[in-house]
Amino acid sequence: MITAIIYLKILRIPIITGADMIAPFFALAHGIGRIGCFLNGCCWGALTKYPYPWSVRYPKGTGPFSRHLRQKLITSDATCSLPIHPVQLYETFGNVVIFIILLLIYKKHKRTGVVTLSYFMLYGGLRFITEMFRGESNRPVFGWLTASQTVALGMFIFGVTAYLLCSMTLWKRALPDQETEPAPDASAEESPAE
């Protein structure tokens, strides 16, 4: 992050412009990273109520297997975990969709900051939803919200609020000035009596 800021300063590119250029690819990279999470067996999903065709089972020695064993959901002679949501792939799919949307916004909108704020809104919403399907970290920290949901909600609210404030500021700038014309001079209206 610091290197990117220094690089933008060297090129004399405003940070928000650089953020607009980077945001779509940040979403794509995040999605690719979640494939690594899926293959590694970390950041796993919650148990599925039914054995959906897309449910996954992890072998012995993985986080999901160990968690299910500790919770006594499976026995030590089991060969794999119970079926769980592939939440990492849900997030991969969501991040690829965000990548495409941000590219379209980048091409369409010329206002600085729109792409970055859209990322905050879209990813905040995605993470809030996918967190409901997570299995390894579902402890509430704020009411019924997990730590990640709290941060995701904050990202979403920040993105929406900043976007609306920027839009209102630009809208007000676009309005013509409502200055009233000066009142005509009363002495000029009176004609001299001659």
TALINJO-V549940 format. One record per helix or strand of 3 or more residues. SS is the DSSP state (helix for helix, strand for strand). FROM is the first residue (numbers start at 1). LEN is the number of residues. If there is no record, write none. Layout:
SS FROM LEN
SS FROM LEN
//
This chain:
helix 2 10
helix 15 26
helix 63 8
helix 87 22
helix 114 20
strand 140 3
helix 147 28
helix 186 4
//
